[in-house]
Amino acid sequence: MSKPLENKLALVTGSSRGIGAAIAIRLAAEGASVIVNYAASPARAEKVVKEIRDAGGKAEAVGADLSTIEGTNKLIASIDQAFGGSFGGRLDILVNNAGSVVFGPFMEGAEDSYDKHFNLNVRSVIALSKDAARRMIPQKWGRIINIGSIHGEHAHVSGVTMYVATKFAVHGFTRGLSRELGATGVTVNAVQPGFIDTELSPADDGSVAEAMKKLTSVGRFGRAEEIASAVAFLAQPESAFINGENLTVDGGWNA
Ligand SMILES: NC(=O)c1ccc[n+]([C@@H]2O[C@H](COP(=O)([O-])OP(=O)(O)OC[C@H]3O[C@@H](n4cnc5c(N)ncnc54)[C@H](O)[C@@H]3O)[C@@H](O)[C@H]2O)c1
C-alpha cells in the first residue's frame, strides 16, 4: 500500500533534535524523502537520518546555520541537489521549525542579540517560504508549515519578550502568505506548541513541570511526537481546505 506522502520531498529546518527530529521521522514514516537540516551538530543529524533509514525511510542531512543569510541561502541551494538531484529542484513540504529562545528580562538583554534572534526565528522562515513557494506554485501543490508557539498569540510568561515578538511575527506571516497563495494549491499553516519536553524546555525542570500540571487541562508537558502528528495532519493531501490556520497544540493551556 502506498504511503500518503510517497514521492514527496520535505525539508524540515532544525531537525537534528527535539520537535524537528520528531517531525522529520514522522514525515519519513509517511513516505516523504526528508532533508534533515542542522546548524551545529552533524552527528545528531546523522543519528536522525540513520533512524529514518533503519525504518525503511529516506533522509539526508544538510548543515546550514539559519541565523545567517549565507546559511539560509546555502540551505535553499541544497534543495536542487537533494537526493542526487532526483527531485529536480522540486519541493513539496517545507517545515520551518528551527528556532531559539533568549530567556531573561528584556531590559537586561544585549542589543546585538536582536538580529541573530530575528534572523533565525523570522527571516529564515520568510526567505525559505518564498523560495519554497517559487518551487511549489508551478506544481500546483505544496505545504508550508511553520512552527510558531502559544507565545505567538499570548505572552503567557515573563522574560521571553523577544521570543514572543518573533512568534507573533511567524503567526502574522502565516496568515498573510496563506491569503496570497490560497488559489495556487499551496497551503500555509502553523502549529503553535505549548510546553513540549525538549532540550529547549525540559520536563524535568521541576518548577515548570509543576506549573504545567495546573496550567494545562490535560495536566502535563507535551511530547515532540504530538507536534509531529499535527504537522503530518496538515501535510496530508486531504488537508487542502485548511489554510492560514495557526493550530494550537498545548494540552488546553490557551483554552
Ligand atoms: N519546546 C517547546 O516547549 C516549544 C514550545 C513552543 C514552540 N517551540 C518551537 O519549536 C521549535 C523547535 O523547538 P525545540 O523545543 O525542538 O527546540 P530545540 O532547542 O530542542 O531544537 C531547536 C532546533 O533548531 C535548531 N537550530 C537552532 N539554531 C539553529 C540555527 N541557527 N540554524 C539552524 N537550526 C538551528 C537546533 O539545531 C535544533 O534542531 C522552535 O521553533 C521553538 O520555538 C518549542
The ligand as an SDF file (V2000), in Angstrom:
LIG
                    3D

 44 48  0  0  0  0  0  0  0  0999 V2000
    9.7990   23.0260   23.2900 N   0  0  0  0  0  0  0  0  0  0  0  0
    8.7890   23.8540   23.4740 C   0  0  0  0  0  0  0  0  0  0  0  0
    8.1950   23.8890   24.5480 O   0  0  0  0  0  0  0  0  0  0  0  0
    8.3340   24.7470   22.3550 C   0  0  0  0  0  0  0  0  0  0  0  0
    7.1510   25.4690   22.5550 C   0  0  0  0  0  0  0  0  0  0  0  0
    6.6900   26.3010   21.5430 C   0  0  0  0  0  0  0  0  0  0  0  0
    7.3950   26.4110   20.3720 C   0  0  0  0  0  0  0  0  0  0  0  0
    8.5450   25.7150   20.1970 N   0  0  0  0  0  0  0  0  0  0  0  0
    9.2390   25.8800   18.9280 C   0  0  0  0  0  0  0  0  0  0  0  0
    9.5090   24.6220   18.3520 O   0  0  0  0  0  0  0  0  0  0  0  0
   10.6960   24.7140   17.5540 C   0  0  0  0  0  0  0  0  0  0  0  0
   11.6480   23.5990   17.9630 C   0  0  0  0  0  0  0  0  0  0  0  0
   11.9170   23.7330   19.3450 O   0  0  0  0  0  0  0  0  0  0  0  0
   12.5360   22.5600   20.2430 P   0  0  0  0  0  0  0  0  0  0  0  0
   11.8410   22.5960   21.5390 O   0  0  0  0  0  0  0  0  0  0  0  0
   12.6120   21.3090   19.4860 O   0  0  0  0  0  0  0  0  0  0  0  0
   13.9770   23.1900   20.4990 O   0  0  0  0  0  0  0  0  0  0  0  0
   15.4350   22.5740   20.4710 P   0  0  0  0  0  0  0  0  0  0  0  0
   16.3200   23.6420   21.0130 O   0  0  0  0  0  0  0  0  0  0  0  0
   15.4490   21.2330   21.1080 O   0  0  0  0  0  0  0  0  0  0  0  0
   15.6480   22.3900   18.9020 O   0  0  0  0  0  0  0  0  0  0  0  0
   15.7880   23.5010   18.0960 C   0  0  0  0  0  0  0  0  0  0  0  0
   16.2900   23.0440   16.7760 C   0  0  0  0  0  0  0  0  0  0  0  0
   16.6110   24.1960   15.9920 O   0  0  0  0  0  0  0  0  0  0  0  0
   17.9220   24.0430   15.5380 C   0  0  0  0  0  0  0  0  0  0  0  0
   18.5960   25.3220   15.4320 N   0  0  0  0  0  0  0  0  0  0  0  0
   18.9180   26.1680   16.4400 C   0  0  0  0  0  0  0  0  0  0  0  0
   19.6040   27.1910   15.9490 N   0  0  0  0  0  0  0  0  0  0  0  0
   19.6730   26.9840   14.6100 C   0  0  0  0  0  0  0  0  0  0  0  0
   20.2670   27.6990   13.5430 C   0  0  0  0  0  0  0  0  0  0  0  0
   20.9250   28.8400   13.7700 N   0  0  0  0  0  0  0  0  0  0  0  0
   20.1620   27.2050   12.2940 N   0  0  0  0  0  0  0  0  0  0  0  0
   19.5240   26.0260   12.0470 C   0  0  0  0  0  0  0  0  0  0  0  0
   18.9640   25.3020   13.0210 N   0  0  0  0  0  0  0  0  0  0  0  0
   19.0430   25.7920   14.2790 C   0  0  0  0  0  0  0  0  0  0  0  0
   18.6320   23.1660   16.5370 C   0  0  0  0  0  0  0  0  0  0  0  0
   19.7460   22.5180   15.9160 O   0  0  0  0  0  0  0  0  0  0  0  0
   17.5380   22.1970   16.8890 C   0  0  0  0  0  0  0  0  0  0  0  0
   17.4800   21.1190   15.9840 O   0  0  0  0  0  0  0  0  0  0  0  0
   11.2550   26.1120   17.7650 C   0  0  0  0  0  0  0  0  0  0  0  0
   10.8440   26.9460   16.6950 O   0  0  0  0  0  0  0  0  0  0  0  0
   10.5910   26.5460   19.0530 C   0  0  0  0  0  0  0  0  0  0  0  0
   10.4720   27.9480   19.1460 O   0  0  0  0  0  0  0  0  0  0  0  0
    9.0350   24.8830   21.1660 C   0  0  0  0  0  0  0  0  0  0  0  0
  1  2  1  0
  2  3  2  0
  2  4  1  0
  4  5  1  0
  4 44  2  0
  5  6  2  0
  6  7  1  0
  7  8  2  0
  8  9  1  0
  8 44  1  0
  9 10  1  0
  9 42  1  0
 10 11  1  0
 11 12  1  0
 11 40  1  0
 12 13  1  0
 13 14  1  0
 14 15  2  0
 14 16  1  0
 14 17  1  0
 17 18  1  0
 18 19  2  0
 18 20  1  0
 18 21  1  0
 21 22  1  0
 22 23  1  0
 23 24  1  0
 23 38  1  0
 24 25  1  0
 25 26  1  0
 25 36  1  0
 26 27  1  0
 26 35  1  0
 27 28  2  0
 28 29  1  0
 29 30  1  0
 29 35  2  0
 30 31  1  0
 30 32  2  0
 32 33  1  0
 33 34  2  0
 34 35  1  0
 36 37  1  0
 36 38  1  0
 38 39  1  0
 40 41  1  0
 40 42  1  0
 42 43  1  0
M  CHG  2   8   1  16  -1
M  END
$$$$
